[in-house]
Amino acid sequence: MKVIVDETGEIIAIATDDHTLIGGHHRLAVAGSMGKRLYWRDTGEPVKLDLFFKHHDHRSSLRHPA
């Protein structure tokens, strides 16, 4: 398990070792939208939020009637 913390050390989210988010989805989204800097607790490296929030164009998945 990997823990994501903010600048103060507060736990924001928990992910598996392969970066699958298993807890704190909402807290992670809120912290990211507020511009907080997030870090991996075990290494101190900055967390890249694009690993968790991939942008998807929902229009591409819509079916268009023939």
Secondary structure, 3 states (H helix, E strand, C coil): CEEEECCCCCEEEEECCCCCEEECHHHHHHHHHCCCCCEECCCCCECCHHHCCCCCCHHHHCCCCC
